[in-house]
């Protein structure tokens, strides 16, 4: 079992290459867990939720046990579609465009790559977002 807010190294090992390849993105410790930013805007945040310490996260995820989660930005229509599909996606109680995802066995890392690239593109300056090629050859 992980300590409060500790992120399993195997998740960080998968997230880091995804986030590092985005122009001018950087990693830093967050108030809890780890976050990736473009300029001063967070486009991805990973942490292990401890219901005794991160109660808002625990309520959003509906867990009473430590659970590793990833939050990021998403277009509202896509956010609603993913949340409607249920686990592993959930809607945190903050930010209209913030989407959460429980990380665990069976995670689709290709999908996470697409979701984090899209999150980055929503927050990055247009000049940087234009440097990112999405599935259609354009940033998200």
Buried (B, 14 or more C-beta within 10 A) or exposed (E): EBEBBBBBEEBEEBBEEBBEEBBEBEBEEBEBBBBBBBEEEBBBBBBBBBBEBBEEBBEBBEBEEBBBBBBBBBBEEBBEEBBEEEEBBBBBEEEEBBBBBBBEEEBEEEEBBBBBBBBBBBBBEEEBBEEBEEEEEEBB
